[in-house]
Amino acid sequence: MKLNMAFKVVLIAALAAGCARSVPPPATPSDASFAATAWPGTTIAELEHGRQLYGARCAGCHLPVAPASVAASAWPGHVDEMTTRAHLTPAEATLVTHYLVALSTRAGR
């Protein structure tokens, strides 16, 4: 009986871990500086808002894609394609795009 209970606990823990969503990485001051060169006036707070939207709206249907795994130039098209399905306003889509583009360029900076 104890073995059966231990098995159930391990099984539940494994299932929960498999369903866990990975959290998109937070924006840094370096990301905000880069973003401000591309989109003047962009702040770290705006990038963080984009991250929150990405985590809530995009990762609600699928695991979030690591920003660096997609070319910066490809992110705007991906976000445009998913805007309606993710129920993003145009302003929210812009925030998500800025976040993803800024973080996708980290390795090259």
Number of C-alpha atoms within 10 A of each C-alpha: 6 7 8 8 10 11 12 12 12 11 12 12 11 11 11 11 10 9 9 9 14 12 16 18 13 15 21 16 12 14 23 24 17 19 23 16 10 13 12 10 12 19 17 20 13 20 27 20 18 24 24 19 19 26 20 14 19 21 18 12 10 10 15 17 15 14 19 16 10 15 13 17 11 12 19 17 11 12 19 15 11 14 19 12 11 18 12 20 11 12 10 17 22 19 22 29 24 27 30 28 23 24 27 20 19 14 7 6 7
